[in-house]
Amino acid sequence: MKLRYGNFELANSALLEGAYGFTLNGQQINDRFDLYRADYAKFSPRGNRSYTLGFSVRPQKDTLRASARHALEQFKNLPQQADLYMYIGDDADGEWVRFADAVIDSVPAFFQGASPGFQYNFCVGQPLFDESQPDVTPPDDDIKRGLAAITSGAETIAVVFSTPFSGTPIVTATVQIPDSGDYMTCQILDSTVSAAGFTARLNGPTPGVGYKLSWMAIL
């Protein structure tokens, strides 16, 4: 699942930062009428329906300082109101759902080691289906992420950043396998890491198609 709020990507399962514990609570305003000696109260709907939407995310940071800082400043950086986008399904069968003009209800946060945690809670209106993909611009040069296809039989894979960093980043990566695919791991070759990209070495030749390298680079 992918979740984007304004100019911020809050969750992306393809990049190892997926959402979990998703909840959606629909509610509406009703008038209650208590009649004398009636067996049951009477209700009349007034409309004004809304949802409370919540989910949790545990991103990975490279250092304890980066983890603590992300937990401390994330709520400050988020806009008070913006469109909330959610991608449901997968690459073969999926769509963007938009909640227009969503507002933040609360964002409890904590940090444990290099992994801060967030519980995002929003108040939203009706879901709008099959929306165009949101335009999210990275806010700075501190982080880049991606998903690169690995060709069959490959033992290494080189990644070139779309735009170079201003310095040499720290890179982490894992192999995303297809359903029923063989287990694979990778290591980042230290000498190849630069502001322009890096190379990952697999634990053996890729046994087929559908394997992908999910990576993250942090300056």
Secondary structure as UniProt FT lines:
FT   STRAND          2..5
FT   TURN            6..7
FT   STRAND          8..12
FT   HELIX           13..15
FT   STRAND          19..33
FT   TURN            36..37
FT   STRAND          42..57
FT   HELIX           64..77
FT   STRAND          81..89
FT   STRAND          94..106
FT   STRAND          109..112
FT   TURN            113..114
FT   STRAND          115..124
FT   STRAND          128..131
FT   STRAND          143..149
FT   TURN            152..153
FT   STRAND          156..160
FT   STRAND          170..176
FT   TURN            179..180
FT   STRAND          186..188
FT   HELIX           190..192
FT   STRAND          197..202
FT   STRAND          212..218
//
